[in-house]
Amino acid sequence: MRPIIEFCQSNMHTGTDQVMKKLEAEPDYDIIEYGCLGNCGQCYAMPYALVNGEIVASEDADTLYTLILEKINEADAWADLDLD
């Protein structure tokens, strides 16, 4: 399953615009930008994004990028498990 990474336009002042641009260069990710994701408290406080519907947040944009990639790798690992 392709990861879906969602960004809030109102959060771009925290540096998430650069994170989004880096992730858009990866053709295996679906990147969506919304005017508002409805997480105003989170949005005001720090850089964040939704990865497959789950909030990923950090103190700075560079760390957010790393955490997003870790979340994607974690989801891939779960998808690769053969539970039969």
C-alpha positions as CSV (number, residue, x, y, z in Angstrom):
1,M,0.0,0.0,0.0
2,R,1.3,3.4,-0.9
3,P,1.8,5.7,2.1
4,I,-0.5,8.7,2.3
5,I,1.2,11.7,3.9
6,E,-1.0,14.7,4.6
7,F,0.1,18.3,5.4
8,C,-1.7,21.3,6.6
9,Q,-1.1,24.6,4.8
10,S,-1.4,26.5,8.1
11,N,1.6,24.5,9.4
12,M,4.0,25.4,6.6
13,H,5.5,28.2,8.6
14,T,7.2,25.5,10.8
15,G,9.2,24.2,7.8
16,T,6.9,21.5,6.7
17,D,6.8,23.0,3.2
18,Q,10.4,21.8,2.7
19,V,9.6,18.4,4.2
20,M,6.6,18.1,1.8
21,K,8.8,19.1,-1.2
22,K,11.4,16.4,-0.3
23,L,8.7,13.7,0.0
24,E,7.0,14.8,-3.2
25,A,10.2,13.8,-5.0
26,E,9.5,10.1,-4.0
27,P,7.1,8.6,-6.6
28,D,5.9,5.9,-4.2
29,Y,4.3,8.3,-1.7
30,D,0.9,10.0,-2.0
31,I,1.3,13.6,-0.7
32,I,-1.8,15.7,0.0
33,E,-1.9,19.3,1.2
34,Y,-5.0,20.5,2.9
35,G,-6.0,24.0,4.0
36,C,-6.8,22.6,7.4
37,L,-6.4,19.1,9.0
38,G,-8.4,20.1,12.1
39,N,-5.5,19.7,14.5
40,C,-5.1,23.3,15.3
41,G,-3.4,22.9,18.7
42,Q,-0.8,20.6,17.2
43,C,-0.5,22.8,14.1
44,Y,0.2,25.9,16.2
45,A,2.7,24.1,18.5
46,M,5.1,22.2,16.1
47,P,5.7,20.7,12.7
48,Y,3.5,17.7,12.0
49,A,1.9,15.6,9.3
50,L,-0.5,12.7,9.1
51,V,1.0,9.4,7.9
52,N,-1.7,7.0,6.9
53,G,-4.0,8.9,9.2
54,E,-1.7,9.0,12.3
55,I,-0.1,12.2,13.6
56,V,3.7,12.4,13.4
57,A,5.1,15.4,15.1
58,S,8.5,16.8,16.1
59,E,10.2,19.8,17.5
60,D,11.7,20.7,14.1
61,A,11.1,20.0,10.4
62,D,14.3,17.9,9.8
63,T,13.4,15.5,12.6
64,L,9.8,15.4,11.3
65,Y,11.2,14.2,7.9
66,T,13.1,11.4,9.6
67,L,10.1,10.4,11.8
68,I,7.9,10.3,8.7
69,L,10.3,7.9,7.0
70,E,10.5,5.8,10.1
71,K,6.7,5.6,10.2
72,I,6.5,4.6,6.6
73,N,9.1,1.9,7.2
74,E,7.2,0.6,10.2
75,A,4.0,0.4,8.2
76,D,5.9,-1.5,5.4
77,A,7.3,-3.9,8.0
78,W,3.8,-4.7,9.3
79,A,2.5,-5.2,5.7
80,D,5.4,-7.6,5.0
81,L,4.6,-9.9,7.9
82,D,3.1,-13.2,6.9
83,L,0.7,-14.0,9.7
84,D,-0.6,-17.2,8.1
